[in-house]
Amino acid sequence: MKDELPWIYRYAQGFVDFHASGSTTAKAIYPIAKLMNAHCDLGNLSAGELRELYHVTEEDLELIVHYGQIVMPHLDAFINEFYQWLRTQPEFDLYFNDSATLHRVQSQQKRYWEDFFSADISEVYVQKRKSVGANHARIGLPLPTYVSSMYRSLRIWTDVLYDHSLEPERYARSLKAITKLIMLDTAIVVDTFMRQTNCIIAEQHDSLMQMSTPVTEVWNNILMLPIVGIIDSKRAQDIMTAVLHKIADTHSRCLILDISGVAVVDTAVANHLIKITKATRLMGCTCTISGVSPAIAQTIVELGINVGDIRTTATLKDALRDAFNDLKLVLHEDGTPP
């Protein structure tokens, strides 16, 4: 029977082709992403709208329920078959390293397929699929593993456990209906996974931004901020906010911005630095930019960037010496501060 429906298996095989080729996660979900209308926000669609989007008809649901009556008595056999395959995957030992976890996941999986073959596509059904995506994102289960497991499940339900009791034409329509609903389920899970992952990345980005603006009081009335990496508009605003608050808290009179860790200084970066120095000056704090390498200096000149009256130095040591001079601190003969 399988040979009469090669398109369905090729369609589903797109879920797992990436697994053999070693593609990245982004490439792995491409077959799913093509099914997810780029102009639709799946997270805000109702159950009815999702059904319409994936063309899941009432006839499809009736076919799924009837097919479930054939295969669901073999649910335990499905679990055994599925986990025989899963034990061969590298993720098994990582995510199912104890019997309690394995038993809990197997129980959840049974409920998943009971819901699936009940074919009651309600808001509760959709919410349960979203929970799957959120849980996978929370534990860090790779999308390729999930997509591959859905393809494997499709093959077990429609090939390994099928008893050939249906007429060929009805089997063909049943298989098409099951594939549609698996596509719908997978789209919901992938969409939720990506949303959750993006939230985690955004939170991590915010944490890194906070860590990347460590304004330190290195001496009385002298602040220093080492900048590493790329300076974009968002980070420049974070730097300015952190610097101005620190100046207000400490009443410091000198600030050193060390950019030796900034790889590229173009017009945009230079403008950000100029804004920061002007803002600090308005608060009565003199700003010096240290760590200006020959390559950065040459780039600034070639770009014709007007740095105005901004004070720059090649090294942090020179910047500190200038700050001590501004504060009228007399250095020892060896160059150390008093």
ABEGO torsion letter per residue (X at the ends): XAAABAAAAAAAAAAAAAAAAGBBAAAAAAAAAAABBAABBAAABBAAAAAAAAGBBAAAAAAAAAAAAAAAAAAAAAAAAAAAAAAABAAAAAABABAAAAAAAAAAAAAAAAAAAAGBBBAAAAAAAAAAAAAAAAAGBBAAAAAAAAAAAAAAAAAAABAGABBAAAAAAAAAAAAAAAAAAAAAAAAAAAAAAAAAAAAAAAAAAAAABBBBBABBGBBBBBBBEBBBAAAAAAAAAAAAAAAAAAGBABBBBBAAABABBBAAAAAAAAAAAAAAAAAGBBBBBBGBBAAAAAAAAAAGBBAEABBBBABAAAAAAAAAAAAGBBBBAAGBBX
